[in-house]
Amino acid sequence: MKPQPMPRADVVIVGGGMAGLTLALQLRQENPDIDIRVLERSALPPPEATHKVGESTVEIGSWYLDRTLGLGDLLVERQLRKFGLRFFFGAGEVDDLAAADELGASRLLPVRSFQLDRGIFEADLAVLAAQRGITVTPRATVRKVVQDAAAGGWRVDYRLDDGEARVGARWVIDASSRASILKRQFDLALDSPHKVNAAWFRIDGPIDIDGMSSNAAWQARVSGMPRRMSTNHFMGPGYWIWFIPLPGDRTSVGIVADPSLHPFENLRDYGAAGAWLEREQPLCARALAAYGDTPMDYRFLRGFSHDCKRLWSTDGWALTGEAGVFADPFYSPGADFIALSNTFLTELVGRSLRGDNVRVPSLVYEQLYKSFYWTSMSIYQGQYPGFGDGRLMALKSTWDYAYYWSVLALLFVSGGMTDLDTMRRLEPTLVGLQKMHRDMQGEFRAVATRGVKSRGEGRFIDQRAIPILLQLNGELEEDASDLPARIARNAERLERLESIVRSELKTPGSVGACELLGDLSARLS
């Protein structure tokens, strides 16, 4: 009996999670005739009980899922609309959350974002992929990837329940998250200087943030959605805690901490985490105690931040999502990194399959992506000691949001990031903005070393009342046809904001964050 010829594909994606399936959908959308195969080691569709970090999306990731991939109706029907990011300071010393300081929006900002149940979402993506002619193979454990001209460029060897299999491919893309098949095989791993630990778990019920106070005035100062629909952060020196609502009235809870201030032993299991919460954030501990001492699941990661020597090659291999790099979950950037890497790879693979020379685009796109990674890292590295300082974080978050919306998000939603001519024109301005941003992070880092722990005084810092934030978020919805002019205008705004924030950082911290931001808002009007 003749041996069967090896099947071949244009693209083989290793990993059928969010990164791999969205990449497959984007590749199919932009290149309708190519053969795409996804190899996923677990059963598909995944159970809806799947729990993965990355439930909260912000503007780049939300735009990618909603507008780029056209999944808006699915997100509205199956997931939850998000009420932005919300932060509480001094909550560990009060019995009523209204007595803490609150940083967030009083009403929804213009660009919509979502809270995702990854199990439900990835199950839906797997169905969509099959409907669009993408071959998805479950329970396929990849053993090795071999360069093989006879196989079309690459050969992927994998194991199924009923034996060994292989497939040839012109491109192999690793979307296997932290399993990172290609990173290990090609020795691409780089250590990260950002050493932070995390633990996360789910509660089978809602955590009612508004129910943490009976103060009617406090409850009324936000409208349109309950606070529970935000990604809620309880902040302290060296740590932050998240509460994220999930479909089905479940709640994701996470603790992220700098081990130099909060040793990993505090997070080793649910009992230890509960005892730590009793000490640091009794309101959070009380809310969780109502659901007993056994969560739906409990997971942790030591030193979760990681880097990579290279992310893709003109030889026809690439990494995307967490298989490549990961910075930190603060500000919820996980879907952003997927959006950016997938968009660069869709452009790169499409050009390659059309026979174009992709050497220059490959180098430029990787430089841009790594630049985004290191810009993100500067936001986190050495900053955790300042996370309990409400005044510092009011200034820092205003700068971080403004830079993100005026530069990074605008480049993405406009499509400018993959336009080489546009990026060449913008390069001098972008290099200057990046330096300004890193210098500002150095200023925040210096203040963070003081380790201030703010006392809650019931103040509300409404991000909708800060003109530059409301304007920049809303302008993402506008036509960005003249991108260089938009970036130039935003650079001027950031220069003004930089001057004001630097001045305020030098002012003694006796002025409350609320009064400080009110003054800042007036000067930015």
C-alpha positions, 0 to 999 in steps of 0.5 A: 500500500502506497504511503499517503502524501504529506498534507500541506498548508500555506499557514500552520498555526500552533495553538487554538486559543484566542491568539491563534484563532483570531490570527486564523480569522484575520488571515482568512479575512485578508487572504480568502484563498489560502489554506490555514490549519490550526493545531490545538493540543486540547479538545475543541471547542474548549469547555466554557469553564476554561479560565485564562488570564486576559478577560479585560480588554482595552481600546486596541484589543477591543477595536481589533475584536470589534472592528478589525475582525467584525465580531461586535455582534458576537461580543455584545450577545455573548460577552459583557460591555465593560465600564472602563478601568476603576481604581480604589486607594485607601480601601484597606483602612475603611469599613465602607468603600465610599470612604476610599478614594476612587479613580474612574469614569462617571459614565462610559467613555466613547470607545467601547470595550468588553469583559471576556469569558475566555472559555465562551469566547474561544469556543465561539472563535473555533466555530467561526473558524470552521465555518470559514473554511479553516481546518482546526485539528483538536488534541494535536500535540506538536512535537517538533517543527523542522525546516524542510524544503520538500514540505514547502518550507516547514514540517510540523510533526504532531501526535493525535490520539490515534497516532503520529501525523505531520503537515507541511507549511510555508509559514509556521506560527506559534500561538501556543501561549507559555508552552511556546514551542518555537521559543524553546526549540529555537532558543529564543527566550530572554529573561525579563527584569520585571519580577512580579508574581500573580495568582488568580481564581474565579468565584461562582457569583457576582461581587457587587462593588456598589454593595460595598457601601450604602452611601446613596451619594457615592452610589449616584456619582456613577451612572449608566452601569454599575461599578461591578462592570468595570475592571476594579482595582484595589491598590496598595504599595507593591500590589493590586487586586482585580475584580472582573465580572464574567458572563453568567454572574461569575467573577474573576479575581486576581492578585498581582504583587511585587515579591520584594514587598509581598512574598510569593508565600502570600499567594501559594494557595487560596487559604494563604491569599485569603489571609493576606487579603484579610490584612491588606484589603478586608473589604475584598476578603469579606466579599469573597468570604460570602462564597465559602473557602473553595473557589472554582479554580486557583492558579498562579505564576511566578515572574510572569513577565518574559521577553524573546530574542526574535518574534518572526523571520523571513524564513517563514516562522513567527510567534504571536501572543504570549508565546512571544512576549508578555509584560504585565496585566496592569491596564489590561494589555493582553489583547492589545499585544495579540491585536498588534502581533496578529496585524503585523503577521497578517500583513507580513504573511500576506505579502510573502505568499504573494511573492513580495520581498518581506525583509524590510517589512519584517524588520520594521514590524518587529522593531515597532512591536518590540518598541510597544513592548518596551514602552509598556514595560517602562509603565510597570518596571519599578513602579509597583511601590507607588501603586498605593499612592493615590496622588501619584497614580492619578497623575500617572494614569492620566499620562499613561491613558493620554499617551496610549490613546494619542499615539499607540491606539491612534496608530492602530485604529487608523491602520497606520502601523502597517503603512511603511511610508506613513511610519517613515514620515512619522518616525522623528515625531514618534522617537521624540514622543517615546523618549518623552514617555520613558522620561516621564516614567522615570519621574513616576518611578522616582516618586514610587520609591517613596512607597506612599500609602494614601489614606482614603478620604472619599474623593472621586477623580472622574476621568470624564472630567479631564478634558484631554482624556475624554477628547483623546478617547472620543477622537479614536472614532474620528476619520484618521485620514490625515494621520501625521497631522493628528499625531503632530497635534497630539504631540503638542497636547502631550508636551503641555501635559508633560509640563503640568504633570512634571510640575505637580510631581515636584509639589509636596503631596499635601494636595489631595488627588481629587483637588490636584486633578481638578486643577489639572483639568482646568489647565488642560481645558 
